[in-house]
Amino acid sequence: MRQTITIKDVALRAGCGVATVSRVLNNSGSTSVDMQQRVQAAADMLGFEFSEVGRSLQSSTTRTIGCVVPSLANPVYADAVQGAQEYFQAAGYQTLLVCTNYDTEFETQAIRTLTAKQVDGFVLTVSDTIFSEGLKSIKSRGIPHCLLFSMASDDEQSWSVDDLSAASRVSDAFVEKGHIDVGFLALKFKSSDRARQRYQGFVLGCHRNGMKKPALLEINEDSQELTSFLKDFLQKNPTLTGIFASNDFLALATIRSARALGLNVPGDLSIVGFDGIEVGTMVEPSLATIVTDPKMMGRGAARTVLSVINGTSAPVLPDPKLTFSFRAGGSLAFPAAERADDEKAATLSPSNNPTNKNDKIQQERLK
């Protein structure tokens, strides 16, 4: 069994007292250059390192920050976490990361676990800021924290995108291409208040542009039946010509499912995403989407948490209008019927619905 090296071992090797070793290695007091060299040489030779547990007991701080996000599969959260982690690391803090997989119960459990580990603060995205039990626990304990992407109440900060305005901008993009009847595809609102905000903004934008209220399709994050859901959704909404997905991952999955149904994107169905992940520029057609800066958001949230810990002024939140931009892409175009009719407003009739056509073709092939 490996023997644990203690500070006493270092003191014996360096020929000094334990207090001297502590002063040298913690750089917390004056000692001669010779003694500093002897202590450092002894510590290096023995492979001694201070116990972080011991440090935390002495200083009442763990130099750790809890970071809670729904998933790292979505590059948006991965980039945001990286931005926060880089800032914390430069300030001498380590990040303890937990992914909740959009599970509200696990979210509460994860926050309680990190709280028990006595993290000094939190950067977190929660399912719903109003009902999150974990967030309530953090606030009741007075733990420094900053929300990331989630909505913020009046008494706290959140580095997030102006979801309402961004979603409203998507309605502008649709109407500019002649779309009147569109839909919204999202994760279950109970697991993502961001998706709910985007839907509300999209509804307002469609109303402002004189479009129909967008049809809504909610799915689970791990749903493997998107193609089936999309087929039913389009059959129930046969005049629909475009879909706004609440994030780029869903948008790309929708393109794949549309193709599986025999639909052409954007010929039969235009699709717009949200987030601006890089892979959206690498597919064909390229993805039309709302572009955000998640790494900047992560850094901002980290700066806010440390400002609370250190008692300094909090960083200024970005202008909401500058938190997003629209990126045109090949997945958004004029509806097929409109292009064929001198770009006059038109929508697909139930008899011309591509999904119905595809079903008929497949039925003929099976005869």
C-alpha positions in Angstrom: 0.0 0.0 0.0 1.3 3.4 -0.9 2.3 5.5 2.1 0.7 8.9 2.5 3.3 11.7 2.6 2.4 14.4 5.2 3.5 17.9 5.9 5.5 16.5 8.9 7.6 14.4 6.5 8.4 17.5 4.5 9.4 19.3 7.7 11.7 16.5 8.8 13.3 16.3 5.4 13.8 20.1 5.2 15.0 20.3 8.8 12.4 22.9 10.0 9.0 23.1 11.7 5.6 22.3 10.2 4.6 26.0 10.4 7.5 26.9 8.2 6.6 24.4 5.6 3.0 25.7 5.6 4.2 29.3 5.2 6.5 28.4 2.3 4.1 26.2 0.4 1.1 28.5 1.0 3.2 31.6 0.3 1.7 33.1 3.4 4.6 34.4 5.4 8.2 35.5 5.3 11.0 33.0 5.2 14.6 33.1 4.0 15.4 32.2 0.4 17.5 29.3 1.6 14.6 27.9 3.7 12.2 28.3 0.8 14.5 26.3 -1.5 15.0 23.6 1.1 11.3 23.2 1.8 10.4 23.2 -1.9 13.1 20.6 -2.7 11.9 18.4 0.1 8.3 18.6 -1.1 9.3 17.9 -4.7 11.4 14.9 -3.7 8.7 13.4 -1.5 5.9 14.2 -4.0 4.0 16.1 -1.4 0.8 18.0 -2.3 -1.5 19.8 0.0 -4.9 18.1 0.5 -7.7 20.2 -1.1 -10.0 19.0 1.7 -7.6 20.3 4.3 -7.4 23.6 2.5 -11.1 23.9 2.4 -11.5 23.2 6.1 -9.0 25.9 6.9 -10.3 28.5 4.5 -14.1 27.7 4.4 -13.9 27.7 0.6 -13.4 24.8 -1.8 -12.4 26.9 -4.9 -15.0 24.9 -6.8 -18.0 26.0 -8.8 -21.0 23.8 -9.7 -22.0 23.9 -13.3 -25.4 22.4 -14.2 -26.6 22.1 -17.8 -29.2 19.9 -19.6 -26.8 18.2 -22.0 -23.4 18.4 -23.7 -24.7 16.7 -26.8 -25.9 20.1 -27.9 -22.8 22.1 -28.8 -24.4 25.2 -27.4 -24.1 24.0 -23.8 -20.6 22.5 -24.5 -19.4 25.9 -25.7 -21.0 27.7 -22.8 -19.4 25.4 -20.3 -16.0 25.8 -21.9 -16.3 29.5 -21.8 -17.2 29.4 -18.1 -14.6 26.8 -17.2 -11.8 28.8 -18.9 -12.7 31.9 -16.9 -13.0 30.0 -13.6 -9.7 28.2 -14.2 -7.9 31.5 -14.8 -9.2 32.7 -11.5 -8.0 29.6 -9.6 -11.4 27.7 -9.5 -12.2 24.2 -10.6 -15.6 23.4 -12.3 -17.7 20.4 -11.2 -20.0 19.6 -14.1 -23.4 17.8 -14.1 -25.7 17.2 -17.1 -29.3 16.7 -16.1 -30.6 15.3 -19.5 -33.7 17.6 -19.1 -34.8 15.6 -16.1 -36.3 17.9 -13.5 -36.0 15.4 -10.6 -32.3 14.7 -11.4 -31.7 18.4 -11.7 -32.8 18.9 -8.1 -30.7 15.9 -7.0 -27.6 17.2 -8.8 -27.9 20.7 -7.3 -28.3 19.2 -3.8 -25.3 16.9 -4.3 -23.1 19.8 -5.4 -24.4 21.9 -2.5 -23.3 19.1 -0.1 -19.9 19.3 -1.7 -19.8 22.9 -0.6 -19.2 24.5 -4.0 -18.5 28.2 -3.7 -21.1 29.0 -6.4 -23.2 27.9 -9.3 -23.6 28.5 -13.0 -26.7 26.7 -14.1 -29.4 26.2 -16.7 -32.6 24.9 -15.1 -35.7 23.4 -16.6 -37.9 26.2 -15.3 -36.8 29.1 -13.1 -40.2 29.4 -11.5 -40.7 25.8 -10.4 -37.1 24.6 -10.0 -36.7 23.2 -6.5 -32.9 23.1 -6.9 -32.8 26.8 -7.8 -35.0 27.6 -4.8 -32.6 25.7 -2.6 -29.6 27.7 -3.9 -31.4 31.0 -3.4 -32.6 30.1 0.2 -29.0 29.3 1.2 -27.6 32.5 -0.3 -25.1 30.6 -2.6 -23.6 32.8 -5.3 -25.0 31.8 -8.6 -25.9 33.0 -12.1 -28.3 31.5 -14.6 -27.2 30.5 -18.0 -29.8 30.7 -20.9 -32.6 30.4 -18.4 -35.1 33.2 -17.7 -34.2 35.4 -14.7 -36.5 36.9 -12.1 -36.1 40.5 -11.0 -33.7 39.6 -8.1 -31.1 37.7 -10.1 -29.1 37.7 -13.3 -29.0 35.4 -16.3 -26.7 35.4 -19.3 -29.2 34.5 -21.9 -30.6 35.2 -25.3 -33.6 37.4 -25.9 -35.7 34.4 -26.9 -38.9 36.4 -27.5 -37.3 38.8 -29.9 -35.2 36.2 -31.6 -38.2 33.9 -32.2 -40.2 36.9 -33.5 -37.4 37.6 -36.0 -37.9 34.0 -37.3 -41.5 34.9 -38.1 -40.1 37.8 -40.2 -37.9 35.5 -42.1 -40.8 33.2 -42.9 -43.1 35.9 -44.1 -40.3 37.4 -46.2 -40.3 34.1 -48.1 -44.1 34.0 -48.5 -45.0 31.6 -45.7 -48.4 32.0 -44.1 -49.0 28.7 -42.3 -46.0 27.4 -40.2 -45.4 25.2 -37.2 -43.2 25.1 -34.1 -41.3 22.0 -33.0 -39.9 21.9 -29.5 -38.9 19.9 -26.5 -41.6 19.6 -23.8 -42.1 23.0 -22.3 -41.9 21.5 -18.8 -38.3 20.6 -19.4 -37.3 23.8 -21.2 -38.6 27.3 -20.4 -36.4 28.5 -23.3 -38.5 26.5 -25.7 -41.7 28.0 -24.2 -40.3 31.5 -24.5 -39.4 30.9 -28.1 -42.8 29.6 -28.9 -44.4 32.7 -27.3 -42.2 35.0 -29.3 -42.9 33.1 -32.5 -46.7 33.3 -31.9 -46.4 37.1 -31.3 -44.3 37.5 -34.4 -46.7 35.5 -36.6 -49.6 37.6 -35.3 -47.7 40.8 -36.0 -47.0 39.6 -39.6 -50.6 38.6 -40.3 -49.7 34.9 -40.4 -51.7 32.0 -38.9 -51.0 31.0 -35.3 -48.2 28.4 -35.6 -49.2 24.8 -34.9 -47.3 23.2 -32.0 -45.5 19.9 -31.7 -43.8 19.0 -28.4 -41.5 16.0 -28.1 -39.3 14.4 -25.5 -35.5 15.1 -25.7 -34.8 11.4 -26.2 -37.6 10.8 -28.7 -36.7 8.2 -31.3 -40.1 8.6 -33.1 -39.7 12.1 -34.6 -40.4 10.8 -38.2 -43.7 9.3 -37.1 -44.6 12.4 -35.0 -43.7 14.7 -38.0 -45.8 12.6 -40.3 -48.9 12.9 -38.0 -48.2 16.6 -37.5 -48.1 17.4 -41.2 -51.2 15.3 -41.9 -53.1 17.2 -39.2 -51.8 20.5 -40.7 -51.8 19.8 -44.4 -51.3 23.5 -45.5 -48.2 24.0 -43.3 -45.1 25.0 -45.4 -42.5 25.7 -42.8 -41.3 24.6 -39.3 -39.4 26.5 -36.7 -37.5 24.1 -34.4 -36.6 25.4 -30.9 -32.9 24.4 -31.4 -30.6 23.4 -34.2 -30.3 19.8 -33.2 -34.1 19.4 -33.5 -34.0 21.3 -36.8 -31.4 19.0 -38.3 -33.3 15.9 -37.0 -36.4 17.4 -38.6 -34.7 17.7 -42.0 -33.6 14.0 -41.7 -37.2 13.0 -40.8 -38.7 15.1 -43.6 -36.4 13.3 -46.1 -37.4 9.9 -44.7 -41.0 10.9 -45.5 -40.1 11.7 -49.1 -40.2 15.5 -48.6 -37.8 17.9 -50.1 -36.2 20.6 -47.9 -36.9 23.4 -48.7 -39.0 22.6 -51.7 -41.8 20.9 -49.8 -41.0 22.1 -46.3 -38.8 25.0 -45.1 -37.0 24.5 -41.7 -35.4 27.1 -39.4 -33.4 26.3 -36.3 -32.1 28.2 -33.2 -28.6 28.5 -31.8 -26.3 28.7 -34.9 -24.1 25.6 -34.3 -21.3 25.3 -36.8 -22.5 22.0 -38.2 -25.5 23.8 -39.6 -23.3 25.4 -42.2 -21.8 22.1 -43.2 -25.0 20.3 -44.2 -26.9 20.5 -47.5 -29.0 22.5 -47.5 -27.4 24.8 -45.0 -29.5 25.5 -42.0 -31.3 28.9 -41.6 -31.1 29.7 -37.9 -30.8 32.2 -35.1 -27.1 32.6 -34.2 -26.0 33.1 -30.6 -22.7 33.3 -28.8 -22.8 30.6 -26.1 -19.1 30.9 -25.2 -19.5 34.6 -24.4 -22.6 33.7 -22.3 -20.6 31.1 -20.3 -17.8 33.6 -19.6 -20.3 36.2 -18.6 -22.1 33.9 -16.2 -18.7 32.9 -14.6 -17.7 36.6 -14.2 -21.0 37.3 -12.5 -20.6 34.4 -10.0 -17.1 35.5 -9.1 -18.2 39.1 -8.7 -20.6 37.9 -6.0 -18.0 35.8 -4.3 -15.4 38.6 -4.3 -17.8 41.4 -3.6 -17.0 43.3 -6.7 -19.3 44.9 -9.3 -21.2 42.5 -11.5 -20.4 42.7 -15.3 -22.9 44.5 -17.4 -25.3 42.2 -19.3 -25.3 42.5 -23.1 -27.9 44.5 -24.9 -30.7 42.0 -25.5 -30.8 43.1 -29.2 -27.2 42.0 -29.6 -27.6 38.5 -28.2 -28.6 37.0 -31.5 -28.7 37.5 -35.2 -30.4 35.7 -38.1 -28.4 33.6 -40.5 -30.0 32.8 -43.8 -29.6 29.3 -45.1 -30.7 26.9 -47.8 -33.3 25.3 -45.6 -35.6 28.3 -45.9 -37.1 29.2 -49.3 -40.4 30.2 -50.9 -43.0 27.5 -50.7 -43.0 25.3 -53.8 -46.5 26.3 -54.9 -45.5 30.0 -54.6 -42.3 29.6 -56.7 -44.3 27.9 -59.4 -46.9 30.7 -59.5 -44.7 33.8 -60.0 -44.0 33.9 -56.2 -47.6 34.8 -55.4 -48.9 33.8 -51.9 -50.1 30.2 -51.9 -50.0 27.2 -49.7 -50.2 23.5 -50.3 -53.8 22.2 -50.3 -54.6 18.9 -48.5 -54.8 17.2 -51.9 -51.3 18.4 -52.7 -49.8 17.7 -49.3 -46.4 16.1 -49.9 -46.9 13.5 -47.2 -50.1 12.4 -48.8 -48.3 12.2 -52.1 -45.6 10.1 -50.6 -48.1 7.7 -49.0 -49.8 7.3 -52.4 -46.6 6.6 -54.2 -45.6 4.0 -51.6 -49.0 2.4 -51.9 -48.7 2.2 -55.6 -45.3 0.5 -55.3 -46.7 -2.1 -53.0 -49.5 -3.1 -55.4 
